[in-house]
Amino acid sequence: MFAHVRFCREFCVFQDYFYLYGSKPRAMFFTDSTYRKIILYLIIAASSIFTILAVLGTAEYKESEHKLQQNLSSVFEQSIHEQVRLNMEGEFVVMHSPMNSSIKKGTFRTQRVITEDTIITKEVEVSGDMGLDLFRDSQTYLFLRKRIQPQELQQIFDSELEENKLMCSSVVLIRHNQRTQTSGDTTNLSSYYRMPIVKGGVFDEIDYEGFVYYSPFVVFKLMSKRLLIILLFIEILMLGVTAYLFIEKRKIKPDKIVKRGKYYYLGKTIFDTRKCELIGQKGEIVAVTKQPSEMLLMFLQSDEHVVRKNALKKILWPDNQYTADQNLMSAINKLRNYLKEMDCTFNLVTKKGDEYYELKHMQDDIDEKMVND
């Protein structure tokens, strides 16, 4: 074992991804264990953001739906007023206002409605608003004259909805003295919003009710989406990075040698050609001395990762031919020990009588015997 081994920080490989201004970008590399940890952290972060996105999205949807329903009720009441206004055009109205100052808002007074064949007299609450009293009188008058029809109110309501850019379908119901009239069949609406009942008439004897169907898209258009879009963008970005790292991790295989910039993956062991270092699966680092590192680089750059013995001696010891054989064996053994120390799945093999060494994936005891030759 060598004394050069040291443990790097968990994500020390990040430092080789960044580069100084004016220099060329370096390839990003990670050990297999670091890939797993980063992917796990990204999945946890993406899951958290998805949860936040779901919670915020649901809350925003419900708030927007509540605002939509309030808006629908307001538009419905406007439609009721518009129907009364249209039907009262050309009608002559006489209204008697009592001068008794003791009659104040909130008190009750006797109200009489006279029709062709009957007189209706009831106690009603004083509103204090002459316009409101006139409107209620008009409602009762029009209804008794059969001039308040749910189909007409629905047309006005739908027109108001369209004007407010609310793409909804509606059905209107008008109820008076246990008699109910509708503008359509509510069973045709798979799910609908049932608006609060609106009272009308002098004696509050008329009930207006609206049923509105709207799609989730209508609510979605009303939602405030800025924060949701930012979170969704981050979520997609994280998932994209996770997918990219997962694909890159799958390229790291125990029986493959892969080059990435200045780095070589020998299975799951990394060789840094700049620093002449081997990096193990768990991030441990061992510094490789000069000749073994130059020899390893020759194997990595050669075809089929095979180098002849004479080529190694000529390149590494051109001026020491007499001691070249001894130096070659010493360097080969050192390199083998470095690779074994890092639990690398590759090592140098040869057979007796062969004139070359091969950097080969170690599979069984036969390969181990070739290492020892």
C-alpha positions as CSV (number, residue, x, y, z in Angstrom):
1,M,0.0,0.0,0.0
2,F,1.2,3.5,-0.7
3,A,1.2,6.4,1.6
4,H,0.0,8.9,-1.0
5,V,-3.7,8.1,-0.5
6,R,-5.8,11.0,0.8
7,F,-9.6,11.5,0.9
8,C,-11.2,14.3,-1.0
9,R,-14.2,16.2,0.1
10,E,-17.6,14.8,-1.0
11,F,-17.9,17.1,-3.9
12,C,-14.4,18.1,-4.5
13,V,-14.9,17.2,-8.2
14,F,-16.9,20.4,-8.6
15,Q,-13.7,22.4,-8.6
16,D,-12.7,20.9,-11.9
17,Y,-15.9,22.0,-13.6
18,F,-15.4,25.7,-13.1
19,Y,-12.6,27.6,-14.9
20,L,-11.0,31.0,-14.8
21,Y,-11.8,33.7,-17.3
22,G,-10.0,33.2,-20.5
23,S,-9.3,29.5,-20.0
24,K,-11.0,26.7,-21.8
25,P,-13.8,24.9,-19.9
26,R,-12.8,21.6,-18.3
27,A,-15.0,18.5,-18.6
28,M,-17.2,17.8,-15.6
29,F,-16.5,14.5,-14.0
30,F,-17.8,12.7,-10.9
31,T,-17.0,9.4,-9.3
32,D,-19.7,6.8,-9.3
33,S,-20.6,7.3,-5.6
34,T,-20.7,11.1,-6.2
35,Y,-23.1,10.6,-9.1
36,R,-25.4,8.6,-6.9
37,K,-25.3,11.2,-4.1
38,I,-25.9,14.1,-6.4
39,I,-28.8,12.3,-8.1
40,L,-30.3,11.4,-4.7
41,Y,-30.0,15.0,-3.5
42,L,-31.6,16.4,-6.7
43,I,-34.4,13.9,-6.5
44,I,-35.1,14.9,-2.9
45,A,-34.9,18.6,-3.9
46,A,-37.2,18.1,-6.9
47,S,-39.7,16.2,-4.8
48,S,-39.7,19.0,-2.2
49,I,-40.3,21.6,-4.9
50,F,-43.0,19.5,-6.5
51,T,-44.7,19.3,-3.1
52,I,-44.5,23.0,-2.6
53,L,-45.7,23.5,-6.2
54,A,-48.7,21.2,-5.6
55,V,-49.6,22.9,-2.3
56,L,-49.3,26.5,-3.6
57,G,-51.0,25.5,-6.9
58,T,-54.0,24.0,-5.0
59,A,-54.2,27.0,-2.6
60,E,-54.0,29.5,-5.5
61,Y,-56.6,27.5,-7.5
62,K,-59.1,27.5,-4.6
63,E,-58.6,31.2,-4.0
64,S,-59.1,32.0,-7.7
65,E,-62.1,29.7,-7.8
66,H,-63.6,31.6,-4.8
67,K,-63.0,34.9,-6.6
68,L,-64.6,33.5,-9.7
69,Q,-67.7,32.4,-7.8
70,Q,-68.0,35.8,-6.2
71,N,-67.7,37.4,-9.6
72,L,-70.4,35.0,-11.0
73,S,-72.8,36.0,-8.2
74,S,-72.2,39.7,-8.9
75,V,-72.8,39.2,-12.6
76,F,-76.0,37.3,-11.9
77,E,-77.4,40.1,-9.8
78,Q,-76.5,42.6,-12.5
79,S,-78.3,40.4,-15.0
80,I,-81.4,40.4,-12.8
81,H,-81.3,44.2,-12.6
82,E,-80.8,44.4,-16.4
83,Q,-83.8,42.2,-17.1
84,V,-86.0,44.4,-14.9
85,R,-84.7,47.5,-16.6
86,L,-85.4,46.2,-20.1
87,N,-88.9,45.0,-19.3
88,M,-89.9,48.2,-17.5
89,E,-89.0,50.4,-20.4
90,G,-92.0,52.4,-21.5
91,E,-94.0,51.6,-18.3
92,F,-95.5,54.4,-16.3
93,V,-94.8,54.0,-12.6
94,V,-96.5,55.8,-9.7
95,M,-94.9,55.3,-6.3
96,H,-96.4,56.6,-3.0
97,S,-93.8,57.4,-0.4
98,P,-95.1,57.8,3.2
99,M,-94.1,61.1,4.8
100,N,-94.3,59.7,8.3
101,S,-90.9,60.4,9.8
102,S,-91.3,57.7,12.4
103,I,-90.9,55.1,9.7
104,K,-87.2,54.4,9.7
105,K,-84.9,51.9,8.0
106,G,-85.2,48.5,9.7
107,T,-88.8,49.0,10.8
108,F,-91.8,47.4,9.2
109,R,-94.6,48.9,7.3
110,T,-97.7,47.6,5.5
111,Q,-97.3,47.1,1.8
112,R,-100.1,46.5,-0.6
113,V,-99.9,45.0,-4.1
114,I,-103.0,45.3,-6.2
115,T,-103.6,43.0,-9.3
116,E,-106.6,42.7,-11.6
117,D,-108.3,40.0,-9.4
118,T,-106.7,40.3,-6.0
119,I,-105.1,42.5,-3.4
120,I,-102.0,41.3,-1.5
121,T,-101.2,43.0,1.8
122,K,-98.1,42.1,3.9
123,E,-95.7,43.6,6.4
124,V,-92.3,44.5,4.8
125,E,-89.1,45.8,6.2
126,V,-88.3,49.5,5.4
127,S,-85.2,49.6,3.3
128,G,-84.7,53.4,3.3
129,D,-83.7,53.2,-0.3
130,M,-86.4,54.5,-2.7
131,G,-84.6,53.1,-5.7
132,L,-84.4,49.6,-4.2
133,D,-88.1,49.8,-3.3
134,L,-89.0,50.8,-6.9
135,F,-86.9,47.9,-8.2
136,R,-88.6,45.4,-5.9
137,D,-92.0,46.7,-6.9
138,S,-91.1,46.4,-10.5
139,Q,-90.0,42.8,-10.0
140,T,-93.4,41.9,-8.4
141,Y,-95.3,43.7,-11.1
142,L,-93.4,42.1,-14.0
143,F,-93.6,38.6,-12.5
144,L,-97.4,39.0,-12.0
145,R,-97.6,40.1,-15.6
146,K,-95.6,37.0,-16.6
147,R,-92.8,39.1,-18.0
148,I,-90.0,37.7,-16.0
149,Q,-88.9,34.5,-17.8
150,P,-85.9,32.4,-16.9
151,Q,-84.9,31.9,-20.6
152,E,-84.7,35.7,-21.1
153,L,-82.7,36.0,-17.8
154,Q,-80.3,33.3,-19.0
155,Q,-79.7,35.0,-22.3
156,I,-78.8,38.3,-20.4
157,F,-76.7,36.4,-17.9
158,D,-74.8,34.5,-20.7
159,S,-74.2,37.8,-22.5
160,E,-72.8,39.4,-19.3
161,L,-70.5,36.3,-18.8
162,E,-69.2,36.6,-22.3
163,E,-68.6,40.3,-21.9
164,N,-66.6,39.5,-18.8
165,K,-64.6,36.9,-20.7
166,L,-65.9,34.1,-18.5
167,M,-66.5,31.0,-20.7
168,C,-69.3,29.3,-18.7
169,S,-72.6,27.5,-19.3
170,S,-75.6,28.4,-17.2
171,V,-79.1,27.4,-16.3
172,V,-81.4,29.9,-14.5
173,L,-84.2,28.9,-12.0
174,I,-87.0,31.3,-10.8
175,R,-89.2,30.2,-8.0
176,H,-92.5,31.9,-6.8
177,N,-95.0,30.4,-4.3
178,Q,-93.9,26.8,-4.8
179,R,-93.9,27.3,-8.5
180,T,-90.5,26.8,-10.3
181,Q,-89.5,27.7,-13.8
182,T,-86.1,26.8,-15.3
183,S,-84.3,27.9,-18.5
184,G,-82.9,24.4,-19.1
185,D,-82.1,21.0,-17.6
186,T,-79.5,21.0,-14.9
187,T,-78.9,17.3,-15.3
188,N,-77.0,18.1,-18.5
189,L,-74.3,19.8,-16.5
190,S,-71.9,17.2,-15.1
191,S,-70.7,19.4,-12.3
192,Y,-71.8,23.0,-11.6
193,Y,-71.5,25.8,-9.2
194,R,-74.9,26.6,-7.5
195,M,-75.0,30.3,-6.8
196,P,-76.6,31.6,-3.6
197,I,-80.3,32.4,-3.9
198,V,-81.1,36.0,-4.7
199,K,-84.4,37.3,-3.2
200,G,-86.6,39.6,-5.2
201,G,-90.0,41.2,-5.2
202,V,-91.9,43.4,-2.7
203,F,-92.3,40.6,-0.2
204,D,-89.0,38.7,-1.1
205,E,-91.4,36.2,-2.7
206,I,-89.3,35.6,-5.8
207,D,-86.2,33.4,-5.6
208,Y,-83.6,33.6,-8.4
209,E,-81.0,30.8,-8.6
210,G,-78.2,30.2,-11.1
211,F,-76.3,27.1,-12.0
212,V,-73.0,27.6,-13.7
213,Y,-70.6,25.1,-15.2
214,Y,-67.0,26.2,-15.8
215,S,-64.0,24.2,-16.7
216,P,-60.8,24.2,-14.6
217,F,-59.1,26.1,-17.4
218,V,-61.4,29.1,-16.6
219,V,-60.1,29.1,-13.0
220,F,-56.5,28.6,-14.2
221,K,-56.7,31.7,-16.4
222,L,-57.6,33.8,-13.3
223,M,-54.7,32.3,-11.2
224,S,-51.6,34.3,-10.4
225,K,-49.0,32.1,-12.1
226,R,-45.7,34.0,-11.7
227,L,-44.4,32.1,-8.6
228,L,-45.8,28.8,-9.9
229,I,-44.0,29.3,-13.3
230,I,-40.7,30.0,-11.5
231,L,-41.1,26.9,-9.3
232,L,-42.1,24.8,-12.4
233,F,-39.0,26.1,-14.3
234,I,-36.8,25.1,-11.4
235,E,-38.5,21.7,-11.2
236,I,-38.0,21.0,-14.9
237,L,-34.4,22.2,-14.7
238,M,-33.7,19.8,-11.7
239,L,-35.4,16.9,-13.5
240,G,-33.4,17.7,-16.6
241,V,-30.1,17.8,-14.7
242,T,-31.1,14.6,-12.9
243,A,-31.8,12.8,-16.1
244,Y,-28.5,14.1,-17.7
245,L,-26.5,12.9,-14.7
246,F,-28.3,9.5,-14.7
247,I,-27.5,9.0,-18.4
248,E,-23.9,10.0,-17.7
249,K,-23.7,7.7,-14.8
250,R,-24.9,4.8,-16.9
251,K,-22.0,5.3,-19.2
252,I,-19.6,4.4,-16.4
253,K,-19.3,0.6,-16.6
254,P,-16.8,-1.7,-14.9
255,D,-15.6,-3.1,-18.2
256,K,-15.4,0.2,-20.3
257,I,-12.7,2.8,-20.6
258,V,-14.2,6.3,-21.4
259,K,-12.4,9.6,-22.1
260,R,-13.9,12.8,-20.8
261,G,-11.7,15.8,-21.5
262,K,-8.5,15.4,-19.4
263,Y,-10.0,12.5,-17.5
264,Y,-10.2,8.8,-18.2
265,Y,-12.7,6.4,-16.6
266,L,-11.1,3.0,-16.1
267,G,-14.4,1.3,-15.1
268,K,-15.4,3.3,-12.1
269,T,-11.8,4.6,-11.3
270,I,-10.8,8.0,-12.7
271,F,-7.4,8.9,-13.9
272,D,-6.6,12.7,-13.9
273,T,-4.0,13.3,-16.6
274,R,-3.3,16.8,-15.4
275,K,-2.5,16.0,-11.8
276,C,-1.4,12.4,-12.4
277,E,-3.9,11.1,-9.8
278,L,-6.2,8.1,-9.6
279,I,-9.6,8.8,-8.0
280,G,-11.5,5.8,-6.5
281,Q,-15.2,5.1,-6.4
282,K,-15.6,6.7,-2.9
283,G,-13.5,9.8,-3.8
284,E,-10.2,8.6,-2.4
285,I,-7.2,9.9,-4.3
286,V,-3.8,8.4,-4.9
287,A,-0.9,10.3,-6.5
288,V,0.8,8.3,-9.3
289,T,4.5,8.9,-9.8
290,K,5.9,10.1,-13.1
291,Q,6.9,7.0,-15.0
292,P,3.8,4.9,-14.1
293,S,1.5,7.8,-14.9
294,E,3.2,8.3,-18.3
295,M,3.0,4.6,-19.0
296,L,-0.7,4.5,-18.0
297,L,-1.4,7.4,-20.4
298,M,0.3,5.5,-23.2
299,F,-2.0,2.5,-22.7
300,L,-5.1,4.7,-22.5
301,Q,-4.2,6.5,-25.8
302,S,-3.2,3.5,-27.7
303,D,-5.4,1.3,-29.9
304,E,-7.0,-1.5,-28.0
305,H,-5.0,-0.3,-25.0
306,V,-2.1,-2.4,-26.0
307,V,1.6,-1.2,-26.0
308,R,4.7,-3.2,-27.0
309,K,7.4,-3.6,-24.5
310,N,10.1,-2.2,-26.8
311,A,8.0,1.0,-27.3
312,L,7.7,1.5,-23.6
313,K,11.5,1.1,-23.1
314,K,12.4,3.4,-26.0
315,I,10.0,6.2,-24.9
316,L,10.5,6.1,-21.1
317,W,14.2,5.1,-21.0
318,P,15.8,6.1,-24.3
319,D,19.3,6.6,-22.7
320,N,19.3,3.6,-20.4
321,Q,19.0,0.6,-22.6
322,Y,21.0,-1.6,-20.3
323,T,18.7,-1.1,-17.4
324,A,15.6,-0.6,-19.4
325,D,14.2,-4.1,-18.7
326,Q,14.6,-3.8,-15.0
327,N,13.2,-0.3,-15.0
328,L,10.2,-1.5,-17.1
329,M,9.4,-4.3,-14.7
330,S,9.7,-1.9,-11.7
331,A,7.3,0.7,-13.4
332,I,4.9,-2.0,-14.4
333,N,4.7,-3.4,-10.9
334,K,4.2,0.1,-9.4
335,L,1.4,0.8,-11.9
336,R,-0.3,-2.5,-11.1
337,N,-0.1,-1.8,-7.4
338,Y,-1.6,1.7,-7.9
339,L,-4.6,0.2,-9.8
340,K,-5.1,-2.6,-7.3
341,E,-4.9,-0.1,-4.4
342,M,-7.9,1.8,-6.0
343,D,-9.9,-1.4,-6.6
344,C,-9.7,-0.7,-10.3
345,T,-11.4,-3.2,-12.5
346,F,-8.6,-2.8,-15.1
347,N,-4.9,-3.8,-14.8
348,L,-1.9,-4.6,-17.0
349,V,-1.7,-8.2,-18.3
350,T,0.7,-10.1,-20.4
351,K,1.7,-13.7,-21.2
352,K,5.1,-15.3,-21.1
353,G,6.7,-14.8,-24.4
354,D,4.5,-11.9,-25.5
355,E,6.1,-8.7,-26.6
356,Y,3.4,-6.4,-25.3
357,Y,1.3,-5.4,-22.3
358,E,-2.5,-4.9,-22.4
359,L,-4.6,-2.7,-20.1
360,K,-7.5,-5.2,-19.7
361,H,-10.7,-5.6,-17.7
362,M,-10.1,-8.2,-15.0
363,Q,-12.8,-10.9,-15.0
364,D,-11.5,-14.1,-13.4
365,D,-8.5,-15.9,-11.9
366,I,-7.0,-16.4,-15.3
367,D,-6.6,-12.6,-15.8
368,E,-5.1,-12.4,-12.3
369,K,-2.5,-15.0,-13.3
370,M,-1.7,-12.9,-16.3
371,V,-1.1,-9.9,-14.1
372,N,1.4,-11.8,-12.1
373,D,3.4,-13.0,-15.1
